Each structure stands twice: as C-alpha cells, then as structure tokens.
Amino acid sequence: MMKLNLYTKNAMLLTFALGAILLVSCNMPARATASPTLNVTQAYQTVQARLTEAISRTPTISPTAPIASSTPGQSSPTPTQLVQTVTPGTTQPPANCDQASPGVPIDVTIPDDTILRPGESFIKTWRLQNAGTCTWNSDYALVWFSGEQLDANLVVPLSGTTTPGQAVDLSVEMTSPTSPGTYQSWWKLRNPSGDLFGIGPNSDAGFWVRIIVEGSSLSTGTPAVTETSQSTLTPTVGVQVSGSATLQFNDLYDLDRNEINNGSDDLTYEEIDLKHNLVPLESTLIANAGPNQPSMATCQGMNMSAAPITVDSLVGNYFCYQTNMSLPGWLYINSLDPESGQLNVEIYTWLIP
C-alpha cells in the first residue's frame, strides 16, 4: 500500500478538523440569548493557513541532488555520501619544477668503460641541463643512490646557481676498487625537500659512471692522472664552479662564481672596432685552446696573456684562463648572435686547495 506523504496527511487532518467544527456548530442547541455565530469564512482561512504552514515544513529534494536507490535491502546514502568534499587551502607543487636532461656531452670525463688501475683516483664529471622551471642552487645536491660507491662522498652540494635552460658540470671525486672487474655507480640529484630526480622522460632515471679495473695497483702515495679524467697533480682537485651564462655588451663576468655584474670580475664583454671581444680584468689571463676541451694540465701549461680576444670567428672554441683568484679553468663559446651581440658561454673553473 502506497504510503501517504506529509503533505497529504496534514491536508486530511485539517479537512477533518474543519468538518468537525461545522458539524458541532450545526447541532448546538439554541440558547435564549444570542451568541456570536461561527464565521465559516474565518474557519476556512484558518485551515488554509495551517495547510500552507504544513506545506512549508515539508522537506524538498533539490533538483540536482542524486536520487536514492529504491532497491530493497539497500540503505539510502547520507548527504555526506552524496557530496564530494574539497579541502580548501591545498596547493599543488609547481609543475615541472625539478627536471634534468643530459648535456652535450653528458660524460665530460670518464666515459663508459674507461680502463683504470686498481686504487686509482679520478674525478667524474657529468654535464646536465636544467630542464625544469626551478633554479638549482646550493640547496640542491648530487647524491649517490645505487651501485658501487667508489669511495665517493654520498652527498655533493651544488655550487653557484643553474637557471632553467642552463647546463652545468657536476663533479665527484672517486677511487677505483682494488680488485679487477667492471664497476658502475648510479647518481641522482636531490632538491631542497629531499626528493630525488634525474634524467629521462619522467626525470626519474639515474645517471652513472662505469669503469673497468685492470692491471696492478698503483704504488703507495702516487695518485694517478689519466687523459680522460682531466684532473692533475692530486686527487683532491675539485671544481670551484661550472655552468653557462649569456653575456651582453659591457657585462662583467666573474669566472670564480659564474656570475654577471656582481662586483668581483674577471672578464668584460665589449664591442671594439665593431667586433666582439673578451677583455681580461685585473690579474686575469686568457688564451685560445682550440676546439678540443683542455685538461687542467693543458691550461696550466699555456702561455696566457691579458690581451683582449676577438671571438667573432671562434664559436665552438675553448679558452684557458687563470682567474683573479689564480684558479685555472676553461671557457667554451656556445653561440654568438652577430646582430644583438649576445654571447652564450660555458665555463669550468677548477678548485685547487
């Protein structure tokens, strides 16, 4: 039997009450004195008002609200089950903030399967490009996460800043194992929040160094220097700073910090006789090293001077330098826009304790 809704029940009750009032009024005995007669119109208006009040109290269903299932045995959903709760104040991290891609080349030193002797010290340098939207600074670090540690520091903080789109060379001091064999060490970058990221389509792949250890061990106290390692003299030599920069005319360039117009300058970029020139400042020296990347020993052995160098026809060349802090390094010219004069360079400054 169909259940009556609240509206129908209230209407029936009020109708019944009206009928009872009329019936009583018709059967009341006459009195000697006149008494006020029942005003039927007022009674009807009273009933109508009660009926309207009952209707206003009847719950209504929003047209947009889901309809509860009438399946027997299935309970109707509560209002909280029908509404999707959205927590206010929550924010998503910046999209594509921390991403890296391989530089050209990615293996600046120690390419895959480089042959080293047991116990040989070397410096591995990767070139990576900041492919994200956030700037890398000293709060970021290069970290070991898998494979052979190769006697390296687990965490190597980055130096300087690498803005989105820039490339940077990241170096780690390592030592080959004492037993012959093939060894591979995997590394990633770590952001200030402690999250790891790397290269690849999803920026989650690590990069590595893979070496082959052969032959007899080195004599005690004689650190090795190999052509591929680009390190010399002592295994404690590291990197002071590396990265890229874009220079405009009259910019002052600090080769010890890879910074422009910071007040501590090694070079200035000037237009002289309608040509583009790198001009050493203070005690900085420079020399053209040609198209091949020089080692530290090569740069230290070059005859450098403080004379300006015209770079118009030298895109793709390396230049050895000695900074005003007496640190050796190389500068590579990536590109030169002859119309705007914009010069894009990469640098690598070695750190000598």
Sequence and secondary structure as in RCSB ss.txt:
>XXXX:A:sequence
MMKLNLYTKNAMLLTFALGAILLVSCNMPARATASPTLNVTQAYQTVQARLTEAISRTPTISPTAPIASSTPGQS
SPTPTQLVQTVTPGTTQPPANCDQASPGVPIDVTIPDDTILRPGESFIKTWRLQNAGTCTWNSDYALVWFSGEQL
DANLVVPLSGTTTPGQAVDLSVEMTSPTSPGTYQSWWKLRNPSGDLFGIGPNSDAGFWVRIIVEGSSLSTGTPAV
TETSQSTLTPTVGVQVSGSATLQFNDLYDLDRNEINNGSDDLTYEEIDLKHNLVPLESTLIANAGPNQPSMATCQ
GMNMSAAPITVDSLVGNYFCYQTNMSLPGWLYINSLDPESGQLNVEIYTWLIP
>XXXX:A:secstr
     HHHHHHHHHHHHHHHHHHHHHH    SS      HHHHHHHHHHHHHHHHHHS    TTS      TT  
   HHHHS    TT     TT S EEEEEEEESSS TTEEE TT EEEEEEEEEE SSS B TT EEEEEEE  T
T  SEEE  S B TT EEEEEEEEE  SS EEEEEEEEEE TTS EE BTTTT B EEEEEEE S    TT    
 TTTT  S TT EEEEEEEEEE TT EEETTTTEESSS  SEEEEEETTEEEEEE TT EEEEEESS   HHHHH
TS  BSS EE TT TT EEEEE TT  EEEEEEEEE TTT  EEEEEEEEE  
